[in-house]
Amino acid sequence: MIYSARMIEVIYAALGIMVLLSIAAFFLAESGKINNFPTYVVGILFILLMLLDRSAVRHFDAHLVLGITGLLTYFSLSALWADNGGLAAMLLYFGYSVLILSFVYSVLLLQMHYQEFLRFLVWFTVLAAVVSASYSVHLHYAFPEYQPLLENRLVALGRLHNPVISALSYGMAIVMALHLLICGTNNNDRFFSGFCIVVLLVGVTLTYTRSVWIGVSVTTLYAIALYFPGSTWRRVAAAVLFLSVVVAIMLASFGWDELVKRSTSFRPEIWGELINRTLKTNWLLGHGIIADSSVAHSSYEHGTFSFHHAHSMYVATLFYGGVIGLSGFLGFLVYLGLLLHQADGDEKRGLATMALIYAVVVMFFDGDRFLAKVDYFWIVFWLPVAITLIVDREKRV
């Protein structure tokens, strides 16, 4: 019995280290293989923990487990009816599902085992993003010849080579740092989290990605409504001032001509093509998780462009999973929102709500498959889901 208890403690410690390494490797490791490795270890340790500590399942809510596993199972099975799909592809995506479940529920179990794990995880995520952004900005200016893109957009360190992925990932770190700033226990915490926000905002600005500003703005407006002291008029004034600053930053970064020129970046055309393609073929089940969602768009002014995914998680989910898949995904989001609405108004609830709001907003403008090996969507969506599970569990204690 003593041996088993010590083994469980070792597994918890190793699991915590591997979860943190999964996040650090995303922001800092150049190779996807390096980033994948700790997630595999998390999966193995999670299964071992379930076998050795059966009492850990008391932290799981049956409805949430059913919802998450049902959603992931459906999209894994969709590989069977996709073009060029089959049993091998289905098993591969079942493997990805196990990795996601292991990551999400490991965060929950670690918080239940170590009371300060979530706070440490949030700080760790923010600092990993700050290191990535700082070094990336340095490279951007120190080595201008190192520019693989035709546009002068920030090419970030780690797995964030695409400017949009960089911006969305840094955006979630900004949301977490904002919560740390608001709920900081002392002036040092507030000062340092504010410094982190500034560094990350510089990184986001240099990516020239606009959707992240919408996500951060909506989240900040929620934070003002929730936390800003004083009357409603003071909150309105703070919101107007904040939006004015955001507009000024965007105009200074892009310029009015560039904002008008880029417009919607062909998103309505991409969405319309994929929605029509789904409704004309298999509107109920979709094309399957491994289907090709590329779109070629031609216009007289801009010529022909090829887009390799839907540029919206909601449109992509409809394309891959049909009405059933999209309904399940939206239903899951609504359920998470209801859980947070019903929870007590503590700091974790505010953090989870801010992170989930950011995810819901930016998923409208970008995203492809939410079922995949570790990538930016683990930071932008699955990590907020894990925080929501923690809030729900503490509400039920």
C-alpha positions in Angstrom: 0.0 0.0 0.0 2.8 2.4 0.9 4.6 1.4 -2.3 1.5 2.2 -4.3 1.0 5.6 -2.7 4.6 6.6 -3.4 4.2 5.4 -7.0 1.1 7.5 -7.4 3.0 10.6 -6.0 5.8 10.0 -8.5 3.3 9.7 -11.4 1.5 12.9 -10.4 4.9 14.7 -10.3 6.0 13.3 -13.6 2.6 14.1 -15.1 2.8 17.7 -14.0 6.2 18.1 -15.5 5.1 16.6 -18.8 2.0 18.8 -19.1 4.2 21.9 -18.6 6.7 20.6 -21.1 3.9 20.1 -23.6 3.1 23.8 -23.4 6.8 24.9 -23.3 7.6 22.8 -26.3 4.8 24.3 -28.3 6.1 27.9 -27.8 9.8 27.1 -27.9 10.6 23.9 -29.7 11.4 24.0 -33.4 10.4 20.5 -34.1 6.9 19.0 -34.0 8.4 15.7 -32.9 9.8 17.4 -29.8 6.4 18.9 -29.0 4.7 15.6 -29.5 6.9 13.6 -27.2 5.7 15.0 -23.9 2.1 14.6 -24.9 2.7 10.9 -25.5 4.2 10.6 -22.0 1.2 12.5 -20.6 -1.1 9.9 -22.2 0.9 6.9 -20.7 1.1 8.5 -17.3 -2.6 9.4 -17.3 -3.5 5.8 -18.1 -1.2 4.5 -15.3 -2.7 6.9 -12.9 -6.2 5.7 -13.7 -5.1 2.1 -13.1 -3.3 2.8 -9.8 -5.6 5.5 -8.3 -9.2 4.5 -9.1 -10.4 7.2 -6.7 -9.3 9.8 -9.2 -12.4 9.3 -11.3 -14.5 11.0 -8.6 -13.3 14.2 -10.1 -14.9 13.5 -13.4 -18.4 14.7 -14.3 -20.2 12.0 -16.3 -22.0 14.4 -18.6 -18.7 16.2 -19.5 -16.9 12.9 -20.0 -19.7 11.7 -22.3 -19.8 15.0 -24.2 -16.0 15.2 -24.8 -15.5 11.6 -25.6 -18.7 11.5 -27.8 -17.6 14.5 -29.8 -14.0 13.1 -30.3 -15.3 9.6 -31.1 -17.8 10.9 -33.7 -15.1 12.8 -35.6 -12.7 9.9 -35.3 -15.3 7.7 -36.9 -15.9 10.2 -39.6 -12.6 9.1 -41.1 -14.4 6.0 -42.3 -16.6 7.9 -44.7 -14.0 10.4 -45.9 -12.5 10.1 -49.3 -9.2 8.1 -49.0 -10.3 7.3 -45.4 -10.5 3.9 -43.7 -9.8 2.0 -40.6 -6.1 3.1 -40.3 -7.1 6.8 -40.4 -9.9 6.2 -37.9 -7.5 4.6 -35.5 -5.0 7.4 -35.9 -7.6 10.0 -34.9 -8.7 7.8 -32.0 -5.1 8.1 -30.9 -5.3 11.9 -31.2 -8.5 11.8 -29.1 -6.7 9.8 -26.4 -3.9 12.5 -26.3 -6.5 15.3 -26.0 -8.5 13.6 -23.3 -5.3 12.8 -21.4 -4.1 16.4 -21.6 -7.5 17.9 -20.5 -8.1 15.6 -17.6 -4.5 15.6 -16.5 -4.8 19.3 -15.9 -8.0 18.7 -13.8 -6.4 15.9 -11.8 -3.2 17.9 -11.2 -5.2 20.9 -9.8 -7.1 18.6 -7.5 -3.9 17.1 -6.3 -1.8 20.3 -6.1 -3.9 23.3 -5.0 -1.7 25.9 -6.8 -1.1 23.9 -10.0 -3.5 26.0 -12.1 -2.0 29.3 -11.1 1.5 27.9 -11.8 0.3 26.6 -15.2 -1.1 29.9 -16.2 2.1 31.8 -15.2 4.1 29.1 -17.0 2.1 29.5 -20.2 2.4 33.3 -20.1 6.1 33.2 -19.5 6.7 30.6 -22.3 4.8 32.8 -24.7 6.7 35.9 -23.5 10.1 34.1 -24.1 8.9 33.1 -27.6 7.6 36.6 -28.4 10.7 38.3 -27.1 13.2 36.2 -29.0 11.0 36.3 -32.1 10.8 40.1 -32.1 14.6 40.2 -31.6 15.1 37.9 -34.7 12.6 39.9 -36.6 14.6 43.1 -36.3 18.2 41.7 -35.9 18.0 39.4 -38.9 15.6 41.0 -41.4 17.0 38.7 -44.1 15.6 35.7 -42.2 12.1 36.2 -43.6 10.6 33.1 -45.3 7.3 35.0 -46.1 6.8 37.5 -48.9 5.1 39.8 -46.4 7.1 41.4 -43.5 5.2 39.6 -40.8 6.7 38.1 -37.6 7.9 34.5 -37.9 7.8 33.3 -34.4 9.9 30.8 -32.5 8.7 27.2 -31.8 5.7 25.7 -33.5 4.4 29.2 -34.4 5.9 29.8 -37.8 2.5 30.9 -39.3 1.8 34.5 -38.2 -1.8 33.7 -37.5 -1.0 30.8 -35.3 1.6 33.0 -33.5 -1.0 35.8 -32.9 -3.8 33.4 -31.7 -1.4 31.7 -29.3 0.0 34.9 -28.0 -3.6 36.2 -27.7 -4.5 33.4 -25.3 -1.4 34.2 -23.2 -2.5 37.9 -23.2 -5.9 36.9 -21.8 -4.3 34.8 -19.1 -1.8 37.6 -18.2 -4.8 40.1 -18.1 -6.5 37.9 -15.6 -3.3 37.8 -13.6 -3.1 41.6 -13.7 -6.6 42.0 -12.5 -6.5 39.4 -9.8 -2.8 39.8 -8.8 -2.2 39.4 -5.0 0.4 42.1 -4.9 1.9 45.0 -6.9 4.8 42.9 -8.1 2.4 40.4 -9.7 0.5 43.2 -11.3 3.6 44.9 -12.6 5.1 41.8 -14.1 1.9 40.5 -15.7 1.4 44.0 -17.2 5.0 43.8 -18.6 4.1 40.4 -20.1 1.0 41.9 -21.8 3.1 44.6 -23.4 5.7 42.2 -24.7 3.0 39.9 -26.1 1.1 42.8 -27.7 4.3 43.8 -29.5 4.5 40.3 -30.8 0.9 40.2 -31.9 1.2 43.6 -33.6 4.1 42.4 -35.7 2.2 39.4 -36.9 -0.3 41.8 -38.6 -3.1 39.5 -37.7 -6.4 41.2 -37.1 -8.7 38.5 -35.7 -6.7 38.3 -32.5 -7.5 41.9 -31.7 -11.2 41.1 -31.9 -10.8 38.2 -29.5 -8.7 40.1 -27.0 -11.1 43.1 -27.3 -14.2 41.1 -26.6 -12.5 39.3 -23.7 -11.2 42.6 -22.2 -14.7 44.2 -22.5 -16.0 41.2 -20.5 -13.3 41.7 -17.9 -14.2 45.4 -17.6 -17.8 44.5 -17.1 -16.9 41.9 -14.5 -14.1 43.5 -12.6 -13.9 47.3 -13.1 -15.0 49.1 -9.9 -17.6 51.8 -9.8 -20.8 52.6 -11.6 -22.0 51.4 -14.9 -21.0 54.8 -16.5 -17.4 54.2 -15.3 -17.4 50.8 -16.9 -18.8 52.3 -20.2 -16.2 55.0 -20.1 -13.4 52.4 -19.5 -14.8 50.3 -22.4 -14.9 53.3 -24.8 -11.3 54.3 -23.8 -10.1 50.7 -24.3 -11.7 50.4 -27.8 -10.3 53.7 -28.8 -6.8 52.5 -27.9 -7.3 49.3 -29.9 -8.5 51.2 -32.9 -5.5 53.5 -32.7 -3.1 50.6 -32.5 -4.7 48.9 -35.5 -4.6 52.1 -37.6 -1.0 52.7 -36.6 -0.1 49.1 -37.4 -2.0 48.5 -40.6 -3.0 52.0 -41.9 -6.4 52.7 -43.2 -5.5 51.7 -46.8 -4.1 48.3 -45.7 -7.2 47.6 -43.6 -9.5 48.4 -46.5 -7.3 46.5 -49.0 -7.2 43.3 -46.9 -10.9 43.6 -46.0 -12.1 40.2 -45.0 -9.2 38.3 -46.7 -11.6 36.3 -48.8 -13.2 34.6 -45.7 -16.8 34.9 -46.9 -15.8 33.4 -50.2 -14.0 30.5 -48.5 -16.9 29.9 -46.1 -19.5 30.1 -48.8 -17.7 27.5 -51.0 -17.2 25.0 -48.2 -20.7 25.4 -46.9 -22.2 24.9 -50.4 -19.9 21.9 -51.0 -21.2 20.3 -47.7 -24.9 21.0 -48.3 -24.7 19.6 -51.8 -23.0 16.3 -50.9 -23.3 15.0 -47.3 -24.9 17.8 -45.2 -25.8 15.4 -42.3 -22.4 13.7 -41.7 -20.0 15.9 -43.6 -17.0 14.9 -45.6 -15.0 13.3 -42.8 -12.1 14.5 -40.7 -9.4 13.8 -43.2 -11.2 15.4 -46.2 -9.4 18.1 -48.2 -10.9 21.5 -47.4 -8.8 23.4 -49.9 -10.5 26.2 -51.8 -9.3 28.0 -54.9 -10.7 31.5 -55.4 -10.4 33.6 -58.5 -11.1 37.3 -58.9 -10.5 39.9 -61.6 -8.6 42.2 -59.2 -6.5 39.7 -57.2 -6.1 36.7 -59.5 -6.3 33.1 -58.2 -5.6 32.2 -54.6 -5.5 28.8 -53.0 -6.6 28.4 -49.4 -5.8 25.2 -47.6 -8.4 25.2 -44.9 -11.7 26.8 -43.9 -10.3 29.7 -41.8 -13.2 29.2 -39.3 -13.5 26.4 -36.8 -17.3 26.4 -37.1 -17.3 26.2 -40.9 -14.5 23.5 -40.8 -16.5 21.5 -38.2 -19.6 21.6 -40.5 -17.5 20.6 -43.5 -15.8 17.6 -41.7 -18.7 16.5 -39.5 -21.9 17.9 -41.1 -24.9 19.2 -39.2 -24.4 16.4 -36.6 -20.8 17.4 -35.9 -21.4 21.1 -35.8 -24.5 20.7 -33.6 -22.4 18.6 -31.2 -19.6 21.1 -31.1 -21.9 24.1 -30.5 -23.9 22.1 -27.9 -20.7 21.4 -26.1 -19.7 25.1 -26.1 -23.2 26.0 -24.7 -22.9 23.4 -22.0 -19.5 24.7 -21.0 -21.0 28.2 -20.8 -23.9 27.0 -18.6 -21.4 25.3 -16.2 -19.5 28.6 -15.8 -22.7 30.6 -15.4 -23.8 28.2 -12.6 -20.4 28.3 -10.8 -19.5 30.5 -8.0 -17.9 33.8 -8.9 -14.3 33.0 -7.9 -11.1 33.8 -9.7 -11.0 30.5 -11.6 -14.4 31.1 -13.0 -13.4 34.5 -14.3 -10.2 33.0 -15.9 -12.2 30.1 -17.5 -14.8 32.5 -18.8 -12.3 34.9 -20.3 -10.3 32.1 -21.9 -13.5 30.5 -23.3 -14.8 33.8 -24.7 -11.5 34.4 -26.4 -11.6 30.9 -27.9 -15.3 31.2 -29.1 -14.5 34.5 -30.8 -11.3 33.7 -32.6 -12.6 30.3 -33.8 -15.1 32.2 -35.9 -12.2 33.7 -37.9 -9.7 30.9 -38.0 -9.2 27.2 -37.4 -9.3 23.9 -39.1 -9.6 20.5 -37.3 -10.2 20.7 -33.5 -9.2 17.0 -33.4 -5.4 16.9 -34.0 -2.1 16.3 -32.3 -0.8 19.0 -30.1 -1.0 22.4 -31.9 -2.2 25.9 -31.2 -5.7 24.7 -30.7 -4.7 22.9 -27.6 -3.7 26.3 -26.1 -6.6 28.2 -27.6 -9.4 25.7 -26.9 -8.5 22.6 -25.0 -6.7 24.4 -22.2 -9.7 26.6 -21.5 -11.9 23.4 -21.5 -9.6 22.0 -18.9 -9.9 25.1 -16.7 -13.7 24.9 -17.1 -13.6 21.3 -15.8 -11.6 22.5 -12.7 -14.2 25.2 -12.0 -17.0 22.7 -12.4 -15.3 20.2 -10.1 -14.7 22.8 -7.4 -18.3 23.8 -7.6 -19.4 20.2 -6.9 -17.0 19.7 -3.9 
